[in-house]
């Protein structure tokens, strides 16, 4: 039994760049609506053994990515500490030298150096506490959830600032009727959100609502993409056509997807935190939620998020940490490290089918994940966690992962392992049907088939519409070598 030595890393898997064509023929990169998300690259995971076995596990502490939100009046959203940068004694992150760090809920920890972590061949069990105790009650699960989040911040993502508590929205573009396509119109407006230390941080949010509906409040899909103007809907227009509102969030404004990340987005205002791009994108999604829960047109209990490729990684993280998000739908992301990449996939598997593992990721882009992930290069089995922890932390809320069978960045078998090893948590919480997956033929990216699966799942389980589609049918073994 692996005990408190375990700590954490995370997920990864299918990841980054690349393209695939959506139903409208547009090229879909790592942005949710088919919008380009930056230069190609990717992600991945770890060993190659049995399907779905859940093994030993580890520990940590609580969350931060936005769990506080209440309307404050005067357009101020959320409650909290005013958004100031935190001094190193009370929330600052740290160098990798083993000094104490503060996790999402302000709990300090001293991460064990990777060289001293045990090898864990199995997928670390989300239902085993770091002291070896099995989780058998909802109260224990709450504590275990905090442990897992601390581990993920310590080893995988770095540490995020707490919710700023001072999100404000002003109108950047007044409400206007826009033509989406020959058969679809939307009411569109752009809001500018401000928050953080001295209200200096912010980004634009595009909000599209259906025309002609009798509804007074809409379920909303937040699409992490490239732009927020009236053209930013892209292939997410299919959600609008089904009666969902769509909010677009520009990920590059949250943190630059480049080696210049440190001087971009949120980072200069929080120099004492050791977070990087994926954490900043996830934290930005939660700031969008801060606003949307107060918008009169939005049903605050029906907020969904999606993103493609490396942006799917941010969706995984935001959905896991922010319990206001009702449905998380990462696309082309989420394959387990322990079954991905040259280090961990079978040597007989061609590189084009192995996906990206930790080594491939950190050799290409060190600014996506926190500063400690690089320490796991060629040491994947020492990870105290894996990708399945993200959907497990999302439980019992709705989660669907959409992947392809020939994704050059994310091994399909590794994605199956993520699904199978998260499932025991949903079963424990009595929410089996809230966890779904869909695999399609083809390569990396998001297509009309992914949109169909995502929205069918949302229709059936979020909106409670009639439907019989199954989301627990795994692809044939010969299609996921």
N, C-alpha and C positions, 0 to 999 in steps of 0.2 A: 504494500500500500504506500503510495507516495504521500508524504506528509507535508508539513508546512514549508519545506524547502521549495516546493513548486511555486512558480510565479508565472507571470504570464506574458503571453504574446498574443497571437490573435488569429487571424483568419486568412485573409488573402485569397488568393486563388485567381480566378479568371480576372484579368484585369485591365489592361489599359487600352492602348490605342487601338487602332485598327478600324476597319469599317465593314458595314454590311448595309444592304439596301432596304429601306422600309417600303411600306406599301405605296408610297407616293414616288418612289424612285430616288429619293434623296439619300445621300450617303450619311450613315449614322456612325458618328465616332463616339467618344466617351461622354456624350451629353444625353440627357434623357430625351429630348424631343427630336433626336436625329441630328442635332446641331453638333458641329465639330467641337471636340473637347481638347484640342491641343495635339501636340506631336505624338506619334505612335510610340507605344511601349506597352508594358503589361505587368503581370503579377502571378504569384502562385504559392505552392505549398510543400508537402512532405512525404512519409513512407508509403510503401505499396503492399498492404496486406489485406486482411479480411474485411468484408463489408459490414459496417454497422456495429462492430463490437465497441462497447463503451468501457474505457479503462479507468485507471486511477486519475487523481486530479490534484487541484491546488487551491490557492487562496488569494486574498487581497482586501479591498474595501469599496466604498460607495461612489455615486455618480455625480456628474455635473452638467451634462450637456443640455441643460434647459428644463429641468423638472419643476422650476418655479414659474408659475404664470397666473396672473390674476390681473384683471383690468384695474389700472390704477386711477383712471380719470384723466382728463386733459390729454387724452391720447397716449398716456404712458402705460406701457404694458409690462406686467410682471412685478414681482417684489424681489428685493435682494439688496446686495451691498453696494449699489450705486455704480458698479462697474470699474472702480479704480483698480490699478495694478496692485497686486498683493506683494507685500514684502516677503523676503525669503523665509522668514520664520513662520508665516501663516498661509502659505499657499503657493509659494514660488516653486518652480520645478528646479531641477538640479543637474549638475554635471553627472556623468556616468561613473563617478568614482565611488558610489556606494553611500553618499551622504543622504540624509533623510529627504524624502519628497512628500508632497501633499497630494492626495488623490482628489477625485471629484467632490467628495463630501468633506474635504478638509482633513482627512485622516492621514497621518504621516506613516511612511513606511521606509524601510531601508532595503531596497532590492538586493537580492543575492546575486553576486557576479555569475555570469553565464557559465564560467568554468566550474563553478561549484554546484550547479543545478544537476539533478539526476536525469538520466536518459529515460524518456517515457515513450515506449514504442506504440502504445495504444492511444486512441483519441482520449484526452483527459476528460474524466467524467464530470459533467456539470452538477451532478447530484451527490457529489462527495465533497464535504468540507475539507479545507486544507489540513485540518487535524485528523482526517481520516473518517470522521463521523458521516454516516449516510443521512441524507436529507429525507425526512419522513413526514414533516409537517410544513404548512404554508409559512409559519414563522421562521423555521429553519431556512426555507428557500429565500426569504427576504435577506437573511444574513449572508447566505451563500452568494446571492446576487451581488451584494456589496463587495464580497471578496473577489469575485470574478472581474468586476469593473476595475478595482484597484490593480489587479494583475495586468489587465489589458493596458491600462495607462502606464504602469511601471515599465513594461517590456515592449509593448507593441506600438502605441500611439503617442506616447508622451502625455503630459498632463494639461488639461484644458482649464481655462479660467472658469469661475462660476458664472451663472447667468448674470448679465449686467443689471437687470432689474429696471432699466430706464429706456426701454425701446419706445420710440415715438414714430408716428407715421405722418407724413405730409403728402399732399397731392402733387405729383410731378406732371402727370398728364390727366386732364379731366376725363370723366366718363364719355366714351364715344362708341358708336356702333361701327364695327369693322366687319369686312367680308373675309371669312376664313377660306372658303372655296365656293364653288358655284351653288352649293346647296346648304351652306352653313354660315351663319353670322354669329357674332359674339358681342357682348358689351365688354369693353376693355378700358382699363385704367391702369396707370402706373403710379405706385406709391414709392416714396423715398423713405427708407427706415434709417433712423439714427439711434445711436446707443453708445455705451462704453464710457471710458474716462472722458469727462468734459464733453460728452456727446459728439466726439470727433469721428467715431466709426459709423459706417453705414453702407447701404447698397440699395439699388432700385429693385422693386418687385413688380412684375407684371401680373395683373389679375384679369382673367377671362371668365365671364359667367354666361351661361346659356341664355338665348333669346327666346321669348315666348313661353317660358315655363310657368306653371302655376305654383311652383315651389317658392317659398320665401327664404329658405336657407339651403345651401348646396353642400354636398360632400365635395371636398377639394383635393386635387392631386397636385402636390408640389413637384415640379420637374426641375431637377438640378441640371442646368444647361449653360449656354454661352451668352445669351442676350435676354433682354426683358421687353423689347419693343413690341409693337403690334404684330410683327412677323415671327416672334419667338415661339409661337405655339408649335410650329412644325408638325411632326407626326403625332404629337400629343393631341391634335385636333380630334382624333378618334374618341378621346375621353370626353371632350366637350360635346361631341355628337351623341354620346350616351347619357348626357344630362349632368355630368360632373363639371364643376368649376376647375380651372387649371391656373396655378400660380407658377411663374417662371422665376428662377433665382440664378444669377450669373456667377458661376463658381469662381472664375478668375478674379472677381472683385473681392472675394473672401480671402484668397491666398493664391499668389501666382503659381501656375503649374510650370515652374522653371527653376533654374539654379539661383535666381534672384528672389526667391520666395521670402527671404527673411526681411526684406525691406518693403514688402507688399501687404495689402489687405489688413488683417487684424494684428499681425505679428508685432509691429513697432510699438503698439499700445500695451502689450503684455510681455515685456522682455524677460520676465522671470519665469515664464512657463516654457517647457521644453516640447511643446506641440509643434506639429508641422502640417503639411497640406491637408491630408485626409481628415485630421481632427478639426482643422479650421473650416473645412467645407461642411462637416457634420455640425459644428457649432453654429455656423451660419444658417443651416437648415432650421435649427432650433430657434434662432432669432426670427426667422420667417414665421414659425409657429407662434412665437410670442405675439406677433401682430395678428395673425389669422384667427386666433381664438377670440379676438375682440371685434372682428369685422361682422357687421350686421348681416351680410349676405352669406356667411359661412357657418356651417354646422360644426361647432368646435369639437364634437365627438366623432367626426368623420373626416379626419385629416390623414391623407396618404402621401407617401414620398416614393419617388423613383429616380434612378440614374443608371447610366450605362458604363460598363467597363470600370476604369478607376473611380468614376463617380458612383458606381455601385458600391464601392468600398465605403464611401462616405455615408451612403444610405444605410448600409448595414450598421455602421457605428451610431448614427443618429437614432435609428429605430431602436437599437439596443439600449441606449442610455436615456432617451427622452420618452417617458411613459405617456405623454399626451398624443403621440403618433399612433393612430389606430391601425394602420396597415403599412407595412414596409415591403417594397417590391424591387429589390436589386436585380438588374439584368446584366448577364455576362460577368458575374462576379460571385465570389463566395466559395471557391474550391478549397478544400482542406490542404494545408501545407504538407501534412504527413503523407500525402499521396501525389504530390506535384513536383515538377521540375527534374532536372538531371540527377540531383542528389537522391530523390526519394521515389521517383517513378521506376518501374522495372527497366532494367538496362535493355531489354528486348524491344521496348517501346520506342518508336521513332521520336525524335525531338519535337516534331510537329504535332505529336499527340500527347506529349508529356506535360504540357502547360508550363507555367512559370512558377518556380519555387522561390524561397527566400534569397538564395544566392543570385538568381537572375534579377530579382527585383532590386536588391541593394547594389548590385554591380551597375545597374542602369540609372536608377533614380533614388538617391538617399533622402530626398526631401518629401516623399509621400508619407512615410511612417516616422515614428519617433526615433530618437538617437540610439536606442539600444537594439533595434532590430538587426542592425549590421553585425552585432556580436554573435548572432545565430547563423552567420554565413557558414555553410557546410556543417552546421550543428543543429539541424532542424529538430531531431528527436529530443532536444533539451527544452523545447518550448513547453511551458506549463499549461498552455491552452492550445486551441486551434480554431478554425473558422466556424465550427458549429456552435461556439459559445455566443456568437452574435444573434442568431435566431433563437437560441435558448434564452438569452437575456430579454428577447422581445416577447416571449411567452408570458401570459396566454393571449396576447394581442395577435392580430392577423399578420401573417408573413407568407409571402410567396417568392421563391427564387426561380427565375427564368434563365435557362442555359441552353447551349447548343451542343450537339454531339461531336462536332469537329472544330471546336474552338481552339485555335492555336495558342491562346494565352491561358486557357483554363481547362484542365483535363476533366472531361465529363465524369469519369469515375470518382474523382476527388470531390466534385460537386455533389454526387450521390451520397458520399460519406458524410458530408456536411449535413445534408437533410436527415439521414438515418440517425446520426448521433445527436441531433437536436431533438428528435422526436420523443425520447423518453421524458423530457421536461414538459412538453405539451401533454403527454399522457398523464404524467403526475398531476398536472394542474387541471385535468379533465377537459382539455381543449384540443383534442386530437385533430379535429377538422380545421382548426385555425392555422395549421401549418401546411403549406402546399408547395408543390414544385411542378415545373413543366420543362420538358426537354424537346427541342425541335431539331430537325436536320439542318445542316449548314454550319457556318463559321461564326466568328466573333461579331458582335454587334446586336442591334435590336431591329426586329422585323415586325411585319403586321401580325405574324403568329404570336410573337411575344406580347404585343398589345392585346390581342384577343384573350390570351390566357390571363393576363393581369386583370383586365376589366371584367371578364367572366367571373373570376375569383372575387373581385370586389362586389360585383352585382349580387352574387349568391350569399356572401358571408358578411359584407359590410352593410349593404342596402337591404339584405334579406329578401331579394327577389327570387322567384321560382327558378330553379335550375338543377340540372342533374350531372353536370360535368364533374369528373373525378380529378382530384389533384394529388392523389397518393399512389398513382400507378407509375412504377419505375420503368425506365427504358430497358429493353432486353440486354442481358449481360454481354452479348456479342457486339452490342453497339457502344459499350462503355469499357473498352479494354484497360 
